[in-house]
Amino acid sequence: QVQLVESGGGLVQAGGSLTLSCAVSTSTFTVVVMGWYRQAPGKEREFVAAVGSAGNIDYADSVLGRFTISRDNAKNTVALEMHSLKPEDTAVYYCNAVAHPGSWGRTASYWGQGTQVTVSS
């Protein structure tokens, strides 16, 4: 069982900053990848950023240089620092975790409930 709890969404003016956080709770699973996706009204959910257990990081081109993802492996938390926000960043942001039982096994993707980020112009 894997549960994700997100926080940090809200309203911000264009050019401002906002930080999202996510805590992943599990007793028996190993979390391999933690990341963030977002979904704007009328659009499909898209990848934003992710970090693997070894510290490897990947960003979507649209946020590269503006967003920073960080992970605390000991606490199974992930944060997304968002800077120079644009109106097009407005979306529901979802925390994502890829995990498997025990030391190894089949992996599955788990999702938070989503948190709204609105950037005004």
Salt bridges, closest charged atoms under 4 A:
GLU46 OE2 - ARG38 NE 2.72
GLU81 OE1 - HIS83 NE2 3.65
ASP89 OD1 - ARG38 NH1 2.93
ASP89 OD2 - ARG66 NH1 2.79
